[in-house]
Amino acid sequence: MSLTDIFGIAASGMSAQSVRMNTTSSNIANAETVSSSVGTTYKARHPVFAVLDKNYEKLAFNFDHYPGQGVKVLGIVESDTPLPKRYEPEHPMADEQGYVTYPNVNIVEEMANMISASRSFQTNADVIDTAKQMMQRILTLGQ
Protein backbone atom coordinates (compact mmCIF):
# COMPACT_ATOMS: atom_id res chain seq x y z
CA MET A 1 0.00 0.00 0.00
CA SER A 2 1.40 3.37 -0.97
CA LEU A 3 0.85 6.64 0.79
CA THR A 4 -1.40 7.82 -2.05
CA ASP A 5 -3.77 4.87 -1.49
CA ILE A 6 -4.64 6.37 1.87
CA PHE A 7 -6.45 9.25 0.19
CA GLY A 8 -8.79 6.91 -1.71
CA ILE A 9 -9.44 4.73 1.31
CA ALA A 10 -10.23 7.67 3.59
CA ALA A 11 -12.35 9.34 0.89
CA SER A 12 -14.44 6.17 0.51
CA GLY A 13 -14.96 6.18 4.27
CA MET A 14 -16.04 9.83 4.18
CA SER A 15 -18.46 9.08 1.36
CA ALA A 16 -19.92 6.11 3.26
CA GLN A 17 -20.37 8.18 6.40
CA SER A 18 -22.10 10.90 4.36
CA VAL A 19 -24.64 8.31 3.18
CA ARG A 20 -25.05 7.15 6.79
CA MET A 21 -25.61 10.74 7.95
CA ASN A 22 -28.19 11.34 5.19
CA THR A 23 -30.19 8.23 6.04
CA THR A 24 -30.04 9.07 9.75
CA SER A 25 -31.25 12.61 9.01
CA SER A 26 -34.11 11.20 6.96
CA ASN A 27 -35.05 8.87 9.80
CA ILE A 28 -35.08 11.70 12.34
CA ALA A 29 -37.07 13.96 10.02
CA ASN A 30 -39.74 11.28 9.59
CA ALA A 31 -39.79 10.02 13.19
CA GLU A 32 -43.21 11.46 13.98
CA THR A 33 -44.94 11.11 10.62
CA VAL A 34 -48.07 9.04 11.04
CA SER A 35 -50.26 6.87 8.89
CA SER A 36 -53.46 4.94 9.16
CA SER A 37 -51.96 1.82 7.61
CA VAL A 38 -48.79 -0.21 8.03
CA GLY A 39 -48.09 -0.20 4.28
CA THR A 40 -47.83 3.58 3.98
CA THR A 41 -45.93 4.29 7.21
CA TYR A 42 -42.32 5.43 6.98
CA LYS A 43 -39.85 2.71 7.96
CA ALA A 44 -36.38 3.47 9.33
CA ARG A 45 -33.61 3.08 6.77
CA HIS A 46 -30.01 2.02 7.32
CA PRO A 47 -27.06 1.80 4.90
CA VAL A 48 -25.22 -1.48 4.35
CA PHE A 49 -21.43 -1.22 3.98
CA ALA A 50 -18.83 -3.63 2.65
CA VAL A 51 -15.05 -3.56 2.75
CA LEU A 52 -13.34 -3.44 -0.65
CA ASP A 53 -10.38 -5.61 -1.50
CA LYS A 54 -7.10 -4.31 -2.88
CA ASN A 55 -8.39 -4.32 -6.48
CA TYR A 56 -11.51 -2.25 -5.71
CA GLU A 57 -13.49 -4.77 -7.74
CA LYS A 58 -14.48 -7.59 -5.42
CA LEU A 59 -15.78 -7.47 -1.92
CA ALA A 60 -13.51 -9.00 0.66
CA PHE A 61 -14.88 -10.68 3.74
CA ASN A 62 -11.80 -12.71 4.63
CA PHE A 63 -9.73 -10.03 6.35
CA ASP A 64 -6.73 -12.35 6.85
CA HIS A 65 -6.04 -12.50 3.11
CA TYR A 66 -7.39 -9.16 1.87
CA PRO A 67 -6.67 -6.10 3.96
CA GLY A 68 -9.34 -3.44 3.66
CA GLN A 69 -8.91 -0.95 0.85
CA GLY A 70 -11.94 1.21 1.36
CA VAL A 71 -15.66 1.06 1.93
CA LYS A 72 -18.52 0.63 -0.48
CA VAL A 73 -22.18 1.31 0.19
CA LEU A 74 -24.05 -1.78 -0.99
CA GLY A 75 -27.44 -0.22 -0.50
CA ILE A 76 -29.98 1.08 1.95
CA VAL A 77 -32.37 -1.30 3.66
CA GLU A 78 -35.58 -0.68 5.57
CA SER A 79 -35.76 -1.79 9.18
CA ASP A 80 -37.92 -4.83 9.86
CA THR A 81 -38.68 -3.72 13.42
CA PRO A 82 -42.46 -3.74 14.00
CA LEU A 83 -44.21 -0.41 13.58
CA PRO A 84 -45.66 0.89 16.84
CA LYS A 85 -49.38 1.60 17.02
CA ARG A 86 -50.95 4.01 19.47
CA TYR A 87 -54.57 4.21 20.42
CA GLU A 88 -55.62 7.75 19.46
CA PRO A 89 -59.24 7.60 18.25
CA GLU A 90 -59.49 11.41 17.86
CA HIS A 91 -56.44 11.61 15.59
CA PRO A 92 -57.32 12.34 11.93
CA MET A 93 -55.05 9.50 10.73
CA ALA A 94 -56.56 6.87 13.05
CA ASP A 95 -57.77 3.64 11.45
CA GLU A 96 -61.21 2.08 12.01
CA GLN A 97 -60.15 0.71 15.43
CA GLY A 98 -58.73 4.11 16.51
CA TYR A 99 -55.03 3.23 16.15
CA VAL A 100 -52.42 5.43 14.53
CA THR A 101 -49.30 3.76 13.07
CA TYR A 102 -45.98 5.48 13.80
CA PRO A 103 -42.57 4.90 12.18
CA ASN A 104 -40.17 2.43 13.77
CA VAL A 105 -37.56 5.15 14.31
CA ASN A 106 -35.76 5.19 17.65
CA ILE A 107 -34.60 8.78 18.13
CA VAL A 108 -31.96 7.85 20.71
CA GLU A 109 -30.47 5.23 18.39
CA GLU A 110 -30.54 7.67 15.47
CA MET A 111 -28.77 10.37 17.48
CA ALA A 112 -26.09 7.85 18.45
CA ASN A 113 -25.75 6.92 14.76
CA MET A 114 -25.44 10.58 13.84
CA ILE A 115 -22.70 11.18 16.41
CA SER A 116 -20.87 8.05 15.30
CA ALA A 117 -21.10 8.98 11.61
CA SER A 118 -19.89 12.49 12.34
CA ARG A 119 -16.91 11.24 14.32
CA SER A 120 -16.05 8.62 11.69
CA PHE A 121 -16.20 11.28 8.99
CA GLN A 122 -13.91 13.54 11.02
CA THR A 123 -11.48 10.68 11.66
CA ASN A 124 -11.21 10.03 7.93
CA ALA A 125 -10.68 13.74 7.31
CA ASP A 126 -7.90 13.69 9.93
CA VAL A 127 -6.30 10.69 8.19
CA ILE A 128 -6.25 12.62 4.90
CA ASP A 129 -4.73 15.64 6.63
CA THR A 130 -2.05 13.51 8.29
CA ALA A 131 -1.19 11.78 5.01
CA LYS A 132 -0.94 15.16 3.31
CA GLN A 133 1.44 16.40 6.01
CA MET A 134 3.56 13.25 5.65
CA MET A 135 3.80 13.76 1.89
CA GLN A 136 4.82 17.39 2.40
CA ARG A 137 7.54 16.32 4.85
CA ILE A 138 8.81 13.73 2.37
CA LEU A 139 9.18 16.47 -0.23
CA THR A 140 11.28 18.57 2.15
CA LEU A 141 13.70 15.72 2.93
CA GLY A 142 15.77 16.39 -0.16
CA GLN A 143 16.35 20.05 0.67
Secondary structure, DSSP 8 states (H G I E B T S, - for coil): --TTHHHHHHHHHHHHHHHHHHHHHHHHHTTT--BSSTTTS---EEEEEEEB-TTSSSB---TTTS----EEEEEEEE--S---EEE-TTSTT--TTSEEE-----HHHHHHHHHHHHHHHHHHHHHHHHHHHHHHHHHHTT-
